[in-house]
């Protein structure tokens, strides 16, 4: 055997090892992401119904739109309506529009400016964030954005020397009078702890001292209590629904891919098919039942013993309408591949049990609306991440 042949064999073996290693890594990463995203113990949506919580802890009936029993009086159509006469146009002269007054343009610009400022300041929410304020003695140009070693999400906005709020950036010529640093109170890993908060405040104080500024903070214990209460609410509505599709015989990967794409799902880098909203957020996803990621390669020549549709309740904008669409897709899958729909305990999901889930989702989404955290909103995507 020549050296060339030996070299080609070595290269071929190395390439195969690389492909196998990459597939193993992708599978490991997929399982890790699944565990991290849903590490909490969630109640079975078929058994337990979370209470309809609102801000003050009381329960209120939700209001439905009604038709007024006393409609507005209508004119008597037996009498001719008194309408102003319309004069005929004598000649087809071009219509001239007056240019907007400078004052009107200024008002429009001021309106856009106010809207932009409101959007920037809304990036930090006192109900979701612990907001520290760093006020510089004189306008200060950031050489780099400050970094804070904490487990929760941190976001910064700054007030420039002209008094305008903007997302904080280290840009030449941009000087800030104040930085507001928001530390998120709650996410899927739980509430902000007292130790983490103390560590964050110490880092903010250290940064302020090093840059000739003063730092101020909200009341610690009050914010920690808010974090615990918010976390308890989130735990009650943080539910992941899994609908398992178990076929009579394994499903061919190529056929599955064709079917999923025909229904608008796309294979994403995490190894699952996703049905996306117009804004690019996942509404529901389809995975292999054994949690092994789909790849374009294994969809060509492999078969799959089962599938799972995942519906992440609080992160879905569109609420019940999207759930109905997801259930319809599962039924289409079952019909196409001669499969049964079952829950995680392998109990059949009948029309009655799916209707029960739907009714419970109505209550869950009602409690989120009452709390002011709309499903799939920016706040929900932050809290349930």
N, C-alpha and C positions, 0 to 999 in steps of 0.2 A: 504494500500500500504506500503510495507516494505521500510526500509531506503536504501536498496540496489537498489530497483527499482527507488526510488526518485533520488538517486545518478546517476544512469545510464541515467535517463531522463535529469538531469542537464548537464551531460557530453555531451549527444547527442545534446542538445540545444546549448551548448557552441561551439561544433564542427561546427554545421551548421552556427552559427553566424560568426565563424572564416573564413569559406569558403566564405560566402557572403562578408565579409569585405575585404578579399584578392582580390576577383574578382572586387569589387568596386575600390580598390586602383589601381589594374592593369589597369582598364579602365581609371581612372583619369590620371595615369602616361602616358599612351599611347596618350591621347588627349593633355596633356601638352607638350610632346616631339614633337608632330606634329605642335602645335602652335609655339613653340620656333624655330623649324627648318625652318619654312617657314613664319616667322612673317612679312616679307616685303610684300608690295603690288606688285605682279607680273603682268606684262602685259599679256593679253590673247594672247597666241601664235598663235591663228587663226586670230587675227586682226592686231597686230603690229609686225613689223620685226625690231629687233635691227640693227643699222648700223654696217658695217664691220670695226670696229675700229682697228687701228694699233698703234704702239708706238708713232709715230710722229703725230698722229691725221689725217693723210691723208688716202685716200682710194686708194687701189691698186687692180688690177685684179689678181686673183690667177692663177698661172702657172700650166699647165697640162703637163705631160710627152709627148714628141714627138719623132718620129722616124726621124733620120738624113736623109736628102735627098741625101747626098753624102756618101754612105756606104764605108767602107774600101775596097780596092781592094783585090780580092781573087786570089789565084794562079791558073794558067791554068792547069786544071786537065787532059788535053790531054797529058801533059808531065809528066814523072815520077817525083815524089818529091824526092829531094836530102835529104835522111834520113841517119843518121849514122847507120852502120851495127851493128847488135846485135850478140854478140858472144855467142855460146852455152855454157852452164855450164857443165864442164867436170865431176864434181862429186858433190854429194849433201852434201856439207860441211855445218855445222851449221854457221849461220851468227852471227858474234860478233859485238856488238855495243860498241863504246867507251863510257866510263863513262863521264858525263858532266864535263867540266872543272870547277874548283872552281870559276874562274872569271865569267863564265856563270851563275852559281848558285847565285853568289852575285848580278849579274845584275837582275835576276828574283826576288830575295827577295827585291831588291830596288824598282822594278816596283810594286810589291804587296804592299810594304810599302807606296809608293807614292799614289797609288790608294786608300788605306785605309785613308790616311790623307786627300785626296781630298773629300772623302765621308763624313768624319767627319766635315770638315769646311763647306761643302755644307748644313749641317743641319741648319745653319743660312744663310739667303739670304738677302743681303742689299736691294733688291727690294721688299721684303715682311716684313722685320724686322727692327726695330730700335735697333741697336746693341751697347750696352754699354761695354766698356773695363775696367776691374779691374786688375791693375798690382800691385802685391805684392812687397814689398821691398826686401824680401828674400823668397825662396820657402816655401810654406805654406800648411800644412796638414789640410784638412777640417774635423772638428768635425761633421758637418752636412751641408747639402746643404742649401744655402740661400733661403729664401722664400720671395716673393714679392707679396703684396696684390694688385693685379690689375685684371681688368676684362678680359684682353686679354691673349692669350697663351704666356707663358714664357719658354724658353729653354736655357740651359747652356752647353757650351763646355769649356774645360780647356786645357792649355798648361802646360805639366808637366816640372819638372826640367831638364829632358832630351831633352826638346824641342818638344815633341810629342803632337799632339792634340788628345783629346778623349772626349766622353761625360762625363761631370763632375759627379763624384761620391765621396762620403765620404768613402774612404777605408783606412784602416791602412797602413802606409808606402808610400802612394801616395801623393806627394807634388806638388803643382801647382805654377807656376810663374805668370800665368795670367788666368783670367776667362772672357769669352765673354758671355754676357747676352743678348739674343734676345727677344724683345717684339714685337709681331705680330702687323702689322699696320692695317689690315683689316680682318674682318670675317663677318658672316651673320648678326651680330648685328650692323654693320656699321664700320665707320672709327675710328681710335684712336683719342680721343679728346685731346685738349691742357691741360686740367686739369688732365686727366689720365696720360699723358706723364710727366707733372711736378711732379706728385705724385710718379711715377716710378723712375724718376731721383733722387728725394730726398731720396727714400729708398736705391737706389744703393749707393749714396754718404754716407749715414749713415753707410751702411755695410762696405764700403771701409775704412772709418775713424776708425771704431771699430776694424778693422783687419790689421791696418798698411799698407794700400794700397792706391793707387790713382786711381780715376775713370775719364774716359774721355768719351765724348758723341759726336754723329754727330750733325750737325746744326739742331736745333729744328724746325724752321719754314719751312725749306726745306723738312724735313721728313713729317711734317704735311700736306704740300701741296701735296707731293707724295701720302700720305694716302688718301686724298680726291679724287685725280684723279683716283687712283686705285679702290676706292670704287665705283665711278661713272661707271667705266668700268664693274666691277663685277655686279652692279645692272642691267646693260643692258643685261647680258647673264645669270643671275640667274633666271632660269625658271623651274618650276615644271609642267610637263604635267600629267594630270589626264584623263584617259580613263575609263568611267563608263560602266559597263556591267549590263544591266537591263533585267532580265529574265521575261518571261511571267508568271511564278509562282515561289515562293521562292525555293532556291536551298538547297538541303539536305547537311548538314555539312560533313557527312561521304563521300558522293559522291564527294564533292568539294575537300576534302583533298586527296582522292585517285587520282583525276584528276591532281591536282597541283603537287603532288609528282611524278606522272608519267612523268611530263614535267620538272622535275629537280628542282622544288622549295622546299624550306625547311621552316618549321615553326620556327621562331626565337622568343627569349624571349620578343620582343617588341609587339608580338601579330599579326604579319603580316607574310605572306609567302614571302620569298626572293629568287630571282635567283642570285646566287653568282658567281663572277669570280674565276679563279684559285687562286688568291691571297686572296680571302675571302671578297672582297668588293661587295656591293650590286650593281647589274646592273639594276634591276627593282623589284618592290614589289607589292603584291596583298593584299588589305585590304577589310574589310567590308565597304559598302558604308556609314553606320552610324558611322564609326570610332570606333566601339566597337572592342576590340582585340579578335582575335581568340585564343582559348585555346583547348587543347586536349579534355577537358571535353565538351565544348559547341559544338565542331565539331561532337560529337557523336549523340546528340539528338536535335540540333537546326537547323532551316532553316534560310536562309539569303535572304533578299529581293533585294539585289544588291551588286555589287562588284566594286572596283576601282583599276585599275592598275596605279601605280605611277612611273614616269620616271623622275629622278632628273638630268636634262640636263647636268650641268657642272661637275658633279661627276662621270659620266659614261665613263669608258675607253672602247674604241671600237666604240664609236660614232654612226654613221649611221647604221652600221651593227647590233648593239645591238638594236637600235630603230626598225629596220625591224623585228628582232626576237620578240620583245615585241608586236608589232602590230600583227604578225602572231599568237602569243599565245592568244591575245584577240579575234581574229577571231575564233580560235579553241574553246575558252570558249563559245563564242556566239553560235557556231554551236552545241556544246555539250548540252547546257542548254537552247536552244531556246530563245536567248537573243538578245537585240539590243545594239549597241555601240553608246554612246552619250557623249557630253562634259559636263562641269559643268553647262551649261545653258540648258541642256537637248535637245540640238540640235543634230540631227543624224550625226554621223561621217561616211560620205560616203568615197568611195575610193578617190574621188577628194579632199575632205577636208583633209584626211590623207596624200595625196601626197603634199598638200600645207604645212602642218606642216613639212613634211620631207624636203621640199625645204628650209624652213626657218631655220631648224636645220643645214642644210649645211652651211648657211651663219653664224649662230652663232658659229659653230665649226670652221669655217674659221677665224673668228675674234679672237677666243681664240688661235688658232695656230699662227696667226700673232702677237699676243701679247706675245707669248712665254709661255703660260699657257695651256698645253695640257689637254684636258678633262680627268678626272680621274687620273691625275698625282698627285704627292705628293703636288705640289703647289696648284693644284685645290682642293684637299681634305682639305688642310689647309684653303684656302680662303673661301670655301663654307661649313663651319662647324659652 
